[in-house]
Amino acid sequence: MNDILTFLMFSGEQHGQAKAAIDFYVSLFPESHVERIDFYGPNESQPEGTVKVAAFTLKGRRFMAIDSAFPHSFNFTPSISLFVECDTEEEITLLYDALLEGGSALMPLGDYGFSRRFGWLNDRFGVSWQINLA
């Protein structure tokens, strides 16, 4: 076994947004970069220019992503989310606000007892994030 990676499929309303999401996420986290992105070309099974497969790293953790134009009866759900622990109040506020732009809050930043500063949201691409002050 080589690795276990988080795999993000951008379909339905999010189809065609994989590259924008990857670029956005890489811009937010240190130690992040795009490893590779392959795009569909003309006369392939998906719309030209959409992501065939991408590999990228966020804060040293590897991810993969694709665009899928095929109809699916599912999409992203908050049941699976990316959990980020922040070191400072400034960091959690900046990250939460950036990810929330164009998205929706599931739990606004606040003190929920289990954490003095925590927030849960779906970003504009439909990906769910839990942001916690360590």
Secondary structure, DSSP 8 states (H G I E B T S, - for coil): -----EEEEEEGGGTT-HHHHHHHHHHHSSS-EEEEEEE--TTSSS-TTSEEEEEEEETTEEEEEEEE-S--S----TTS-EEEEESSHHHHHHHHHHHHTTSEEEEEEE--SS-SSEEEEE-TTS-EEEEEE-
